[in-house]
């Protein structure tokens, strides 16, 4: 008795509720087919929810080969966990050659050990490529028809798509109408803003009153910003773009034009308010809080009332500003920029003094790249063999047409699908060949690192020099070497300020080359800080670099072995 695995899929979560292609219908039909043919169902693979790819949520479309359950099913097939794959229709398994390729490879590898059974169709392995290409053409035609339908509705002033429309409105008979409760909130937001409240204060007011947003439980600053910048609330004209063309959708005004103009005056005034700006942050863009959020740079002159005139810089966790309700205990609100910058620079200097440190790291990385290169070359060879197979298939189709076995129209259709498939394969082959070439270039990294560290180590003393101790001639020589003239527009009245900034830029370049991330966390007593610079290379740091005290800091230099280190 054969062991069967059932596969079911819908293109989107919303479609899962559609009885025509619902998961339940597919599973029920597949179960009945297995029972009729005497198969034992050993597993069921279902793709229905969105999943994350490179930080982005995607739908389980038939064009994607990275669907979680689809990939798991193919891996289990190679392990011999079942003898038959049962699906409702072929397009549930794949649509297009990109998704069909791994499926075809499994069938080629397993041969007669794996069979495919379809409930509504008959499966023919020889026609897999042609059907997949035809499925891609069908999808493209569906998209084109949908696009034409959306454009036609937009030209009539109708709202296309689902029920999600701009806050303050609702969809009534394909037109925008005022949502009375939400319109009151929109008016209140503009009223608070004109009265002097910023976005964060408005957010606190809304959340404090228990006013629910359209999505989620709490209001967010970007949502409020979107409302405050939507001119359609005053003009009654909502603009939307589709396929490069702009359309106007009429909507009832929610606020008066006078209110809109007042809000714009406030926005303009806020935009140009004079602020204390401290720009000399060494690690700007690299600092992250222990909670995972990125840190922004900020300046403060809070002691001015006491007679001080010094501006202090800080690295501040964005979570406190954007979503303070979700702050975990390990979140660090702010850390002095001078402490972090001095700490990281001291770390970089110590790393550069260890001449063999990066050489060992690169040797380790090159070993990994070499292994990857072998896989890429094998993949490129496989793709080339597949292209050769397509060329043979093309010649066979032409021969059949000459013999009269198929009509000229059938020949043209089959050749067109093969051409689509070949184009896709060639594009993928070019990517693999380019990757192989890039891996080969990595062999020069060791020489580069050795030269770079020597140059950096030699220039460390010059970057750390106290400019006031140099003569005018020495200052001029250093300014010429570092190209301080580039900052003449920034500091037109001070050659010394130009030189200081040139030194800072050189330090930034060095730090960004060697450091990919700086994590700031709380110390043991909650007041001190742990600062962890993470190198761009996978290294095992020597013991003397694993703990280095700076002032009142409690640093931790040890690189996490769970983090993937990357050579850019």
N, C-alpha and C positions, 0 to 999 in steps of 0.2 A: 504493500500500500504506500503510495507516494505522500511525502510530507509537503505541505503547501504553506506559502507565505502570502498574505493578502496585502496589497498596497492600495491606499485611497488618498486622494488629494483634492483640495479646492484652491482656487487661485487667490482667494482672500477670505478673511474671517467673516465678512458680511455674506459672501456667497455660500458659506457653510449652512446658512439657514434656508437656502433655496432648495425646495424639494426635488427640483430637476437634477441637480448634481450634488445633493447633500451627502455628507460623509455617511450618514445612517443608511441612505438608499444604496450607496456603493457597497458598503460592508454587507448589507442584507443580501444583495444580488450575488456578491462574490461567495458568501457563505452557502447560499443555495446551490450555486454552481459546483462548489467543492463537494457538497453532500451528494449531488447528483452523479459526479464522476468518481466518487469514492476516495477523495483526498482527505488527509488528516491535517487540519489547520494547526500549525505549530507556532505561528506568530502573525501579528498584524502591525503594519507600519502605516501611520497616518500623519500627513502633513496638513495642518489646518491653521495653526497660529503663526503670527509674524515671528521672525527670528532675527537676531542681530548679526550683521556682517560688517566688520571694520567700524564698529560703533554706530551703525545705521540700521534701523529696523526695516526689513523687507518682507514682502508677501511671498508665500510658497508657490510662485509661478512655475508653470511647466517648462519655462525657458531656463530656469536656474538649476545647475547641477549640484549646488551646495545645500540643497534642502536637507535638514538634519536626518529625518527618517529615511529619505531616499538614499542618502549616503550610507546610513547604518544597514539598510537592506542589502546594498551591493557588497558591503564588507562581510556580512553574514553569509551571503551567497558564496563568496570565495572560501569561507570556512566550512562549507558543506552542511549548513544547518537545515536546508530544505532542498527539495528537488524541483518544485514548481513555484513560479510567481504568478499570482492571480490578480488581475486588475479589471476594472469596469470597462475601460476603453484604453487604447494605446496612448491617447493624449493625456491620460492621467499620469502616465509614467514620464513622458517627456514631450516637449514641443520645440522643435528646432534641434540642429545638430550639436549645439554646445552641450545641451543636457543629455542628448542621445549617445554621445561619444563614450562616456564611461559604461553605459549600459551595453553598448555594442561590444566593447572590449571584454566585458565579463562573459558575454555569450561566446565570443571567439575563444576565450581561454578555457571555459568549462565545456564547450561543445555540447554533447548529448547529455551531460550530467545535469543540465538545467533546462527546464522547459517553461514556456510562457503561455498562459491561458487567459484570454480576454472574454468577458461575459457578452459584450455587445458586438464584438468584431472577431475576425480571424487574424491571428498573428503570423506574419511571414518574415523571417529573419532577413531574407534577400531583399525585401522591400523596405527595410528599416530606414536606410539613408534617404530614400526618395520620399517616404511618408513623413519623416522628420522635417525635411526641407519644405514639403507641401504644408505641414503644420505651421512652419514659420511664415510662409506666404499668407496663410489664412489669418494668422494673428495680425500681420501687418494690414491686411484688408479690413479686419474688424476695427483696428485702431483708426484707420483712415475714415471709416464710416462714422465712428464715434466722434472724431474731431469735426467732421462736417456737420453732424447733428448739434454739437455744442456751439459751433459758430453760428448756425442758423438760429438757435435759441437766444444767443447773445445779441444778434442783430435785431431781434424782436423785443429786446429789453428784458427777457426772461432770465432767471437765475439757473444756471446749469448745475449738475452734480447733485449731491445729497442734501441733507437738511442743515449742514453747517454753513451758516451765513454770518456776516459781521455782527458783533455784539451790539445789541440795541434793536435788532431787526429779527423778523421771522419770515418764513416763506409761506405765502398764501396764494394758491393757484399759480405757482411758478413766478410770482412777483414778490418784491420785498415790501413788507408792511411793518409798522412800528410794534415792537414788543414793549408794552407799556411799563412793566416792572423794570426791565433792563434800561429803558430810556430814562427813567428817573435816576438810575445809578450813573448813567453817562452825564446827565446834567449836574449831578452832585460832584462828580469827579472834576468837571470843568470849574465849578463854583469854588471848590477847595483850592484848585491850582491857581486860579486868579487871585484868591485871597492870600496866597503866599506859601501854600503847602508844597513840598517837593514830592516826588513819586513815592519815596519810602514812607513819608508821613501819611500820604493818601492810602497806601497799602495797609498801614497799621489801623487807620480809621475803618476801612472796609472790613478787615478781618476782626477788629474789635466789635463792630456792630453785628457780626455774624452774617454779613451779606455773602452768599455763596457765588463764586464765579461760575461761568458756564461749565468749565471742566475742573476737576480737582476740588480740594477742600479749601485751599487758601489762594488769595490773590497773589500775583507775581508782578514785579516791577515792569518787565517787558510788556505784559498785558495792558497795564495802565498807560505805558508809553505809546502803545499802538492806538489806544483810544484817543489820547491827546493829540496825535498826529494825523487823525483821519478827518480830512476836510469834508468828506461826504456828509457828515453829521450836520453841517451848516448849509452846504450847497444843494444837497439832494441828488447829487450825481456821483455814483460809485464807479471808478474806472478799474478795468481788469484787462489783462493782456493774455492772449492765446495765440500761440504759434507766430509771435512777432507782431501781431495785430492788436490794436487797442480798441476796446468796446466800452460803451457807457451804459450802466444799468441805473435806471431811475429809482430813487428811494425817498421816503418822506423825511424832511429835515427834522432833527431832534433838538438841536440848539440853534439859537439865532446867529446871524452873521456877526452881530456886534459882540456876542460872547466869544466867537471864534477869533475875531481880531484882537480882543483883549488878551486871550490866551497866547496868541502869537507874540504880542508885545512882551508878556512875561517871559516867554521862551527866549526871545532875543536878548532881553536884559540879563537873564540867567547865563546865557551862553558867553557873554563878554564880561562877567563879573571878574574883577582882578583877584587872582589867587596866588598864594605862595607856592611856587613850583620849585621842587628840588629835583634836578634832572640827572645828577651824577650818581646813579645807581649802577654798581658794577654788575650785579646779577639780575638785572631787569629781564623779565620773561622766563627765568629759569627756576624761580622759587615757588614751591608748593607747600601747602599746609599738610600736616600729618593726616588730616581727614580726607585728603585727596583733591581738594579744590585748589585752583591756582591762586597765587597771591598777587594783588595789585600793588603799585607803588603809590604812596601818599606822603604829603608833607604837613607839618604842624608847627605853629608858632604859639603854642598855648601858654607859654610863660611870659608873653609880652606884657601882660598886666603887672607883672612883678618887675618890669624894667628891662627884661632880657629881649634881645632882638635876633635871636638865633632860630633858624628854621631847621627842624629835625625831620629826617626821612624815615619811613617805615615800610615794611612789607606786610600787607593786610590781607587776610583770608577773605575771598569774595563771598563765601557762604554767609558770613555775618551780615553782609549787605543785601544779598539776593534772597536768602531763605534761612533766616536766623532760627526759625522754629525747629529746623532739622539738625542743628549743631550737635555733634557728638561730644562726649567728655574730652576727647583728645584734640579737639579743634583749638588751634592757636589763633587768637584774634589778630595780634600784631607783634612784630619783632623789629627792633631797631635795625635800620638798613646798614649802619656802620658796623655793627657787630657781625652781621651775616657776611657783608662784603669783605671785611678784614679776615674773617675766619676762612672763607673760600679761597681768597688770594694766598693766604699762608699755606693752605692745603696744596694749591697748584704749585707753589714754589717747592714744596717738599717732594711732590711727585716728580717734578722735572729734575731734581737732584738724583733720583733713582734711575740711572741711565738704562738699566736692564729691565725695568718694570714693564714698560710698554712693549718692549721687544718680545718678552715672554707672552704678553697678552695677545699680540698680533700673531705670533706663531700658533697659539691655541685657536685663534679665530680662523687663520688660514687653513688649518686642518679641517675645520667645519665647512669652510667654503669649498674645499677640495671635494669633500663628500657630496655636497650639494651639486657641484659642477658635474659630477658623474651622473647624478639623477637627471639633471637638465639635458645632458647630452643624450642619455637614453630616451628621454621624452622627445627630443628633437628627431632622433632616428625613427622613433615610432610614428611620429607625425609624417615624416617623409615617406615611410612605407605606406601609410594610409593614402597619401596623395598619389603614389604610384598605383595603388589599388583602384583609385577613382579614375585614373587615366586608362587603365585596362577596362574598367566598366564602361567608360565612354566609347571606347573602340568597339566593345561588344554590342552596344546599342546601335551604333552606326552600321555595323555588319548585319544586324538583324533587320534593319530598315532596308538595306540593299537587297537582302534575300526576300523581302516582302512579308516577313514574319510580323512586323508591326507597321502601322501607318506612319506617314511622315509627320502628322500632327502629334502622335504619341512620342515619336523620336524627339521632336522639338521640346515637348514638355519635359521629358526625362533628362535631356541634355541641359535644360535651364535649371532644373533642380540640382543636378550634379555641379553646375557652375556655381550656384549659391553655396553648396557644401564645400567646394574647392576653395572659394574665396575665404570662407571662415577658417578653414584649416591652414591656409597659407598665412593668414594674419597671425594665428596662434603660433605657427612655426617660426615666423619672424621674431615674435616676442621671446621664444625660447632661445633662439640663436643669439639675440641681443643680450639675454641674461648670461649665457655662457661666456660671451666676450667680456662682460662686466666682471664676472668672477675671475677671469684670467688677469685683469688689470689689478686685482687686489694683491698680487704677488709683489707689487712695488711698495706696499704699505710699510714694510719693515724698514727699508731704506729711508722712506719719507719720515717716519717717526724718529729715527735716529738723528737725521739732519735737523728736524724741527725742534727736538728737545735740546740739541746742542745750541741752536740759535736762541731759543727761549732762555736757557740757563745763562748764556752769555749776556743776554740783555736784561736779566732780572735786576741787577744792581742799578742800571740806568733808569728803569721804571720805578724803582723804590727811592730814588735820590730825593733829598730835600732841596728844592729849587733855590731856596734862599741862600744855601751854602755855596752855590755855583757863581762863578764870575759871569759878567755879561757875555763874554766870548763863549764860554762853555754852554750857557743857555742858548745862544744863537746856534751853536753847532748841533745841540740836541734837537732844537726846533726844526732845523733843516733835515736832520736824519728822520724824524718822525712825521714830517710834512705838516707842521703846525699851521702853515698858511691856509690850509683847507677850512679852518674855523675862524677866518678873519671876519666873515659876516656875522657870526655869532657873538664875537667879542672884538668889535672894531677898535676899541680904545685901550686894549690891554694885550700886549705880546705874551705876558706871563700867563694870563688866563687861557690864551690859545694853546700854549705849551702844555698847561695842566690838562686841558681837554684832549689833546693829542695823546698824552700818556694814558689817560682813562680809556680812550678808544683802543689803544694797543693792548691794555689789560683785558678789556672786554673780548677782543679777538682771541686772545690766549685762553681765557676762561671758556668761551663758547666752543673752542676746538677740543678742549679736554673734558669739559663738564656738560652733561646732558640734562641734569636736574639737581636741584638742591631742596631737600626736604627739611622743614622746620617742625619740631615737635616739642611737647612739654617735657621738662626735666622731672626728676623724682619727686620734688616738692611742689610741682605745678607752676612754679615761678620761673625757674631757670629754663633754658632752652637746649634742645639737642639739635645740632645742625649736621646734616648728612649729605655731603656732595657725592653724587653718583657719576662715575667716569663713563665716557662713551665707549670704553673698552671693557671686556669681561676680564677682570683681574682679581688675583688673590693678593690683597695689600699686605705688606710686611707689618709685623706687630707694632713697630714704632709709629706707624701711621694710623693705627686703629683707634688710638685715643690721644687726643691733643687738646689740652685745656686752653681756653682763651677767655681771660677775664672771669666773668661770673657765669660763663657758658659751661655746659656739660656735653661736649660734642661726642658724636659717635661716627667715626669715619668708615666703619666696616661696610663694604658694599653688599647689599642683599643678593644672595645667590639665586633667589627666585625671580629676580628681575632680568629681563632679556637685555643684554648690552649690545649696542649696535655700533659698528664702524660706519660713519657716513662716507 
